[in-house]
């Protein structure tokens, strides 16, 4: 038993029976279990109990053992002066301070199904793909679980966007550029690509986006790749970058993207060239994204994008490779749409279009499910992952709940724990 589990069971009233009696044998009726307090102070606030024909309102404190009251120095803490009930899993001591104040102590050990403790121990000590793998049941996934999880993810992402918008004076175009840069960097170079994008005022990007070669030169120069040209095209890019640096007073900062453990199509050289082409092709990119009503309209924005002709025969500077146009794959486009475009659309519309949540969920439903190790793991658990609504939900849930073993705040874990029958 842990204090967190005890709080969880009290909050959700997961007991075998409710004929509570304090350690002196007096009946204790819980009229209001209180509001779970996750901040400092008593565990449950604004509770109400009836005992000895008296109705008492106040706060409730929970401990695994009665003696924890002493170890936590609650008697000296003014935050604990309005305690009306001390709830413990096991009574192991008498607390003079509580006795003097006529605060009853309630022991819960005989009210809790021991199978719940067994299940919880299995969860927190498990080393499988997910903590509840041995007792997982797909039928225990709550109704609308995926929708609720995606909305939670969108709200979390929206908070990040709002902070960036505040910093960049509500410039959605600039925030879109920074976020798309992050997505184009993938896991290895995402933070570096964002630094590259944020190192220059977006007004400069807008000024030069009609000239694709200049836009490439700017991104390549900030990446520190043009200091030692290896061929004629690099010399052109270097001249362009030197000109832009002087014209726009670009800081002499260099951010060096990584190549290690990347497949050639994901090399930062190729991805930055594709990013430049995206902004060269769409002078009103933000507007097109915001106005899109269907997933196919978003595909149409990204599908024509390719790295410049130089990269048809290169993956890196100065080294020839066989001819291969460097276009955006369908999987990559979907990744960008799911992780950047849809959250930004949600952020833009959420305060003045009530229907935007349902619309964004439809975008997810109309996008194929991702294929990765996390989704493969869920499929082995018996789940049929039909679309991106479900795959994105399961990926987010895995990273925020399963990896963290945050089973007590998991809707699936709640159902599994609450069922007392052996699995």
C-alpha positions as a printed Julia matrix, in Angstrom:
423×3 Matrix{Float64}:
   0.0     0.0     0.0
   1.16    3.52   -0.82
  -0.34    6.83    0.25
  -1.06    7.7    -3.37
  -3.02    4.46   -3.87
  -4.9     5.04   -0.62
  -5.9     8.53   -1.79
  -6.97    7.08   -5.12
  -9.19    4.45   -3.47
 -10.73    7.07   -1.15
 -11.38    9.5    -4.01
 -13.09    6.87   -6.17
 -14.72    5.11   -3.18
 -13.32    1.69   -4.08
 -14.26   -0.3    -0.98
 -15.82   -3.67   -0.23
 -18.34   -2.08    2.13
 -19.01    1.3     3.72
 -20.05    0.42    7.26
 -17.14    2.45    8.62
 -16.26    2.53   12.3
 -13.4     4.39   13.95
 -10.75    2.56   15.98
 -12.93    2.98   19.12
 -15.89    1.27   17.44
 -18.02    4.35   16.78
 -19.95    4.44   13.49
 -18.61    6.97   10.95
 -20.86    7.95    8.05
 -19.09    9.74    5.19
 -21.56   12.34    3.92
 -18.97   13.92    1.6
 -15.6    12.3     0.88
 -14.12   15.73    0.1
 -12.25   17.19   -2.85
  -8.88   15.6    -3.64
  -6.18   18.18   -2.95
  -3.06   17.72   -5.08
  -1.33   20.75   -3.55
   0.17   21.23   -0.09
  -2.06   20.65    2.9
  -4.66   18.0     3.83
  -5.41   15.33    1.24
  -9.18   15.96    0.97
 -10.84   19.34    1.49
 -14.4    20.37    2.33
 -15.49   16.94    3.54
 -18.39   16.12    5.82
 -18.92   13.22    8.22
 -21.47   12.13   10.82
 -20.33   10.41   14.01
 -21.76   10.25   17.55
 -24.92   11.98   16.2
 -22.85   15.0    15.15
 -22.36   16.29   11.6
 -18.86   17.75   11.18
 -17.4    19.59    8.18
 -13.72   20.06    7.46
 -10.7    18.31    5.95
  -9.53   14.7     5.89
  -5.93   13.47    6.02
  -4.88   10.0     4.79
  -1.8     7.97    5.76
  -0.63    4.41    5.26
   0.01    4.15    9.02
  -1.34    6.21   11.9
   2.22    6.98   13.03
   2.85    8.84    9.75
   0.99   11.76   11.35
   3.9    12.11   13.74
   6.61   11.56   11.14
   5.09   14.29    8.94
   4.9    16.75   11.88
   1.26   17.57   11.2
   0.49   18.55   14.79
   2.79   21.59   14.43
   1.47   22.53   10.97
  -1.36   25.13   10.99
  -2.68   23.68    7.69
  -3.83   20.59    9.62
  -5.81   22.27   12.41
  -9.18   21.7    10.71
  -8.91   17.92   10.34
 -12.18   16.12   11.09
 -11.05   12.56   10.24
  -7.73   10.71   10.09
  -7.98    7.86    7.58
  -5.28    5.16    7.64
  -4.69    1.83    6.01
  -3.26    0.37    9.21
  -3.61    1.68   12.74
  -0.27    1.3    14.55
  -0.21    4.12   17.11
  -2.24    6.51   19.25
  -1.9    10.2    18.41
  -2.37   12.28   21.53
  -3.02   15.45   19.57
  -5.91   13.84   17.64
  -7.34   12.21   20.76
  -7.29   15.56   22.6
  -9.16   17.2    19.69
 -11.67   14.31   19.39
 -10.6    13.62   15.8
 -11.55   10.0    14.99
  -9.18    7.63   13.21
 -10.63    5.3    10.57
  -8.72    2.13    9.61
  -9.43    0.9     6.04
  -7.48   -2.35    5.89
 -10.57   -4.55    6.14
 -12.52   -2.4     3.68
 -10.08   -2.8     0.77
 -10.01   -5.84   -1.49
  -6.5    -7.31   -1.28
  -6.69   -8.21   -4.96
  -6.5    -4.48   -5.75
  -3.19   -4.29   -3.91
  -1.93   -7.31   -5.84
  -2.92   -5.73   -9.14
  -1.36   -2.39   -8.24
   1.9    -4.05   -7.25
   1.91   -5.86  -10.61
   1.4    -2.54  -12.38
   4.14   -0.51  -10.72
   6.69   -3.34  -10.72
   6.01   -4.61  -14.22
   8.72   -4.49  -16.9
   6.52   -5.3   -19.89
   5.49   -3.05  -22.79
   2.81   -1.51  -20.55
   2.56   -2.03  -16.76
  -0.86   -3.72  -17.0
   0.14   -6.1   -19.79
  -0.61   -9.24  -17.75
  -4.11   -8.08  -16.83
  -4.9    -5.85  -19.82
  -8.29   -6.26  -21.44
  -9.18   -4.27  -24.6
 -12.8    -4.23  -23.46
 -11.79   -2.11  -20.47
 -10.89    0.88  -22.67
 -13.47    3.53  -21.68
 -16.01    4.88  -24.15
 -14.62    7.91  -26.04
 -11.16    7.21  -24.57
  -9.38    8.13  -27.83
 -11.34   11.35  -28.32
 -10.69   12.46  -24.74
  -6.99   11.63  -25.01
  -6.55   13.55  -28.28
  -8.32   16.58  -26.83
  -5.99   16.43  -23.83
  -3.0    16.3   -26.19
  -4.37   19.19  -28.29
  -4.9    21.34  -25.19
  -1.36   20.6   -24.01
   0.08   21.46  -27.43
  -2.13   24.54  -27.61
  -0.62   25.87  -24.39
   2.84   25.61  -25.95
   1.65   27.48  -29.04
   0.04   30.2   -26.92
   3.29   30.8   -25.05
   5.16   31.11  -28.34
   2.46   33.39  -29.74
   2.75   35.65  -26.72
   6.53   35.83  -27.18
   6.21   36.52  -30.93
   3.42   39.1   -30.54
   0.66   36.85  -31.84
   2.42   36.21  -35.17
   0.86   32.9   -36.24
   2.95   32.84  -39.43
   6.19   32.95  -37.45
   5.02   30.31  -34.97
   3.96   28.06  -37.86
   7.43   28.39  -39.42
   9.15   27.54  -36.14
   6.86   24.56  -35.55
   7.18   23.2   -39.09
  10.95   23.54  -38.81
  10.81   21.47  -35.63
   8.76   18.78  -37.4
  11.06   18.7   -40.43
  13.99   18.06  -38.08
  12.38   14.84  -36.84
  13.53   13.46  -33.49
  17.29   13.93  -34.02
  17.35   17.49  -35.34
  14.01   18.93  -34.19
  15.47   21.24  -31.48
  18.3    22.36  -33.77
  15.93   23.1   -36.66
  13.79   25.19  -34.33
  16.86   27.17  -33.23
  17.76   27.77  -36.87
  14.22   29.0   -37.59
  14.08   31.24  -34.53
  17.55   32.73  -35.07
  16.29   34.98  -37.86
  13.28   37.3   -37.85
  10.43   35.71  -39.81
  10.08   38.98  -41.71
  13.34   38.04  -43.43
  11.87   34.69  -44.47
   8.88   36.51  -45.92
  11.11   38.95  -47.79
  13.2    36.29  -49.55
  10.79   33.32  -49.9
  10.17   34.13  -53.58
  13.83   33.32  -54.24
  14.24   29.65  -53.32
  18.02   29.7   -53.72
  18.33   32.56  -51.22
  16.06   30.79  -48.74
  18.15   27.62  -49.01
  21.33   29.67  -48.67
  20.02   31.3   -45.49
  19.17   27.95  -43.85
  22.4    26.28  -45.0
  24.5    29.25  -43.87
  22.99   29.35  -40.39
  23.72   25.62  -40.22
  27.44   26.38  -40.74
  27.75   24.39  -43.99
  28.86   27.1   -46.43
  32.18   28.16  -44.95
  34.2    25.8   -47.17
  32.4    25.37  -50.54
  33.02   22.04  -52.27
  31.44   22.78  -55.66
  29.96   25.56  -57.8
  26.47   25.39  -56.3
  27.86   25.74  -52.78
  29.79   28.82  -53.92
  26.52   30.34  -55.19
  24.8    29.61  -51.89
  27.75   31.1   -49.98
  27.58   34.34  -51.99
  23.85   34.54  -51.38
  24.27   33.94  -47.67
  27.05   36.52  -47.3
  24.8    39.05  -49.06
  21.78   38.23  -46.86
  23.83   38.32  -43.68
  24.97   41.87  -44.39
  21.63   43.1   -45.75
  19.55   41.87  -42.81
  22.22   42.05  -40.08
  21.86   38.33  -39.37
  23.75   37.33  -36.19
  26.87   35.27  -36.76
  25.43   32.22  -35.01
  25.83   28.66  -36.25
  23.67   25.67  -35.35
  25.06   22.38  -36.59
  22.44   19.7   -37.45
  23.34   16.04  -36.9
  23.68   13.25  -39.47
  24.43   10.38  -37.1
  21.97    7.45  -37.17
  19.83    9.05  -39.88
  18.78    7.41  -43.13
  19.95    9.52  -46.12
  16.4    10.69  -47.05
  16.22   12.23  -43.57
  19.59   13.99  -43.75
  19.23   17.6   -42.53
  20.56   18.87  -45.88
  17.56   17.34  -47.66
  15.01   18.33  -45.03
  16.11   21.98  -44.93
  15.96   22.17  -48.72
  12.43   20.74  -48.61
  11.46   23.26  -45.95
  12.76   26.06  -48.18
  10.76   24.7   -51.12
   7.58   24.54  -49.0
   7.87   28.22  -48.15
   8.85   29.15  -51.69
   5.79   27.37  -53.16
   3.23   28.78  -50.73
   3.37   32.51  -50.16
   0.22   32.23  -48.05
   0.94   28.91  -46.34
  -0.71   29.73  -43.02
  -3.93   30.81  -44.72
  -4.11   27.59  -46.77
  -3.64   25.45  -43.69
  -6.22   27.31  -41.62
  -8.86   27.26  -44.37
  -8.43   23.55  -45.2
 -11.69   21.65  -44.55
 -10.48   18.14  -45.36
  -7.33   16.13  -44.9
  -6.85   15.91  -48.68
  -6.5    19.7   -48.88
  -3.63   19.5   -46.41
  -2.01   16.68  -48.39
  -2.21   18.89  -51.49
  -0.19   21.59  -49.7
   2.73   19.28  -48.93
   2.64   16.68  -51.72
   4.42   18.79  -54.44
   7.29   19.75  -52.12
  10.77   18.49  -53.05
  14.36   19.43  -52.39
  15.99   21.6   -55.07
  17.54   20.01  -58.2
  21.0    19.86  -56.64
  19.7    17.26  -54.22
  18.45   15.01  -57.03
  22.06   13.83  -57.21
  23.21   14.48  -53.63
  22.43   13.65  -50.03
  25.33   15.71  -48.72
  27.41   18.58  -50.08
  29.96   17.75  -52.77
  29.27   13.99  -52.85
  27.43   12.65  -55.91
  24.79    9.93  -55.6
  22.51    8.28  -58.11
  19.52   10.26  -59.36
  16.68   10.37  -56.85
  14.26   13.31  -56.51
  13.91   14.11  -52.82
  10.14   14.41  -52.38
   8.14   14.2   -49.16
   6.84   10.71  -48.42
   3.21   10.2   -47.47
   4.24    9.05  -44.0
   6.31   12.19  -43.45
   3.48   14.46  -44.6
   1.09   12.73  -42.2
   3.58   13.16  -39.38
   3.81   16.91  -40.02
   0.04   17.27  -40.29
  -0.67   15.33  -37.1
   2.02   16.9   -34.91
   2.05   20.5   -36.13
  -0.72   21.48  -38.52
  -3.76   20.11  -36.7
  -2.71   21.36  -33.23
  -2.09   24.83  -34.69
  -5.48   24.84  -36.46
  -7.06   23.88  -33.15
  -5.23   26.68  -31.33
  -6.21   29.28  -33.93
  -9.92   28.45  -33.9
 -10.66   27.15  -30.41
 -11.75   30.44  -28.84
 -14.21   31.5   -31.54
 -15.43   28.28  -33.19
 -17.12   25.82  -30.86
 -17.25   23.13  -33.53
 -13.48   23.12  -34.12
 -12.87   20.21  -31.72
 -15.19   17.91  -33.66
 -13.67   19.08  -36.96
 -10.13   18.39  -35.81
 -11.14   14.93  -34.54
 -12.53   14.21  -38.01
  -9.15   15.11  -39.52
  -7.54   12.53  -37.23
 -10.17    9.92  -38.09
  -9.57   10.43  -41.83
  -5.8     9.96  -41.5
  -4.23    6.47  -41.49
  -2.75    5.11  -38.28
   1.0     5.48  -37.82
   3.29    2.48  -38.0
   5.89    2.39  -35.25
   7.09    0.26  -32.36
   4.55    1.71  -29.91
   1.6     0.94  -32.17
   3.02   -2.53  -32.83
   3.09   -3.05  -29.07
  -0.55   -2.06  -28.7
  -1.55   -4.35  -31.56
   0.11   -7.25  -29.77
  -2.17   -6.42  -26.85
  -5.16   -7.17  -29.09
  -6.06   -3.66  -30.25
  -7.2    -2.98  -33.8
  -5.81    0.49  -34.49
  -7.93    1.83  -37.33
  -6.87    5.45  -37.83
  -4.69    8.3   -36.56
  -7.23    9.25  -33.92
  -6.56    5.92  -32.24
  -2.84    5.69  -32.99
  -2.1     9.25  -31.8
  -4.19    8.63  -28.7
  -2.35    5.41  -27.88
   1.08    6.94  -28.5
   0.29    9.92  -26.26
  -1.21    7.69  -23.58
   1.8     5.37  -23.69
   4.27    8.24  -23.25
   2.35   10.13  -20.55
   0.84    7.25  -18.56
   2.35    3.85  -19.35
   6.03    4.84  -19.48
   5.55    6.94  -16.32
   3.57    4.12  -14.65
   0.9     6.69  -13.92
  -1.69    3.93  -13.62
  -3.8     5.67  -10.97
  -4.63    8.5   -13.38
  -5.37    6.14  -16.28
  -8.97    5.38  -17.27
  -7.97    1.87  -18.3
  -6.02    1.3   -15.09
  -8.98    2.53  -13.05
 -11.27   -0.11  -14.56
  -8.69   -2.86  -14.18
  -8.03   -2.0   -10.54
 -11.69   -1.6    -9.63
 -12.6    -5.1   -10.77
 -11.8    -7.31   -7.83
 -11.97  -10.68   -9.55
  -8.67  -12.45  -10.22
  -7.35  -12.22  -13.79
